[in-house]
């Protein structure tokens, strides 16, 4: 076997390998949706973020409009500080409400944005004024039990 | 009694020192190999020849194994997932297990059996028939002429082979899951794309395969180069290559997985 046959076979091999890598990046991993560098970051503060994770989707009306970039705790107010990176082609008004929601009963948690009517748009580094924390099942149950316990003696007499 | 005791202790001592000795030999050999890489990289045609024998000839076994592994994962994954009513997540499970673990690991194990054993036998026979000594006599450095191209071919081929394995596996899972079982085509791909991260999953998988290629390649050329120049010596060296490569791949995989994926979620 002479050299050109080797070259051809190796070239074919590398081409198939690169094709497989492209398949993994585009078809399996969806490289197109991964652009954390672009867009602008806005900050939202929550009392409790529940099980929200970095890179969780940010959705508005069910459409993914960004990703959670980082999560931290404010050392003074003890609020969770969540940085949201919004894709550059979406704009939201100043009075947008951010809430932490769950997709399905057991699904992943995401940040839902609901735009308000303010004509001024949010820019890079702005902070969202109105937020709604994650629903914590234990708190809900204890609230329910307390309210049940409060109303039982009233009925007794 | 005391003579027996002394022999027992010195056997233990020899066991330890010979292992350390061997490890030092590997390190020195790797250093020598590293130095000669510059010369070897200047002769690409030699490397391509070895890529052909190690990489290209392993293509069919890797692709077919990937297809079957993907199909089996789909059948087993579906069996469990449908109990929880989330059969659509099949794509995610199959893609993540292939891209993160099975792709690099199984490819490296197949490569160790299919290509590295042959490399060890080849270099071992060159040693036994004194071809390496003859090269030395002609002032041709056998490490940069024989050893380095074979090592580089393993490092170069492995990421491509792993990518082909994973791709074949995903296609196999798609055939079983979507075409035969009847999972929704759109859900299969969209769930996969939403949950497989290019940097964390795909890129780390490729990094793994490069590390495995380095380790398997180094072991195969080392065992061949230092094989005892007898028929039995070559047989032992070939066996050692497959055994040590497989074990080192699995151990390295554990270490890399802990480094890459621990504390992600």
Interface residues (C-beta under 8 A of the other chain):
Chain A: X3 X6 X7 X9 X10 X12 X13 X14 X16 X17 X18 X19 X20 X21 X23 X24 X25 X27 X28 X29 X30 X31 X33 X34 X53 X55
Chain B: X45 X48 X49 X51 X52 X55 X56 X59 X95 X99 X157 X159 X160 X161 X163 X164 X166 X167 X168 X170 X189 X192 X193 X194 X196 X197 X198 X199 X201 X202 X205 X206 X265
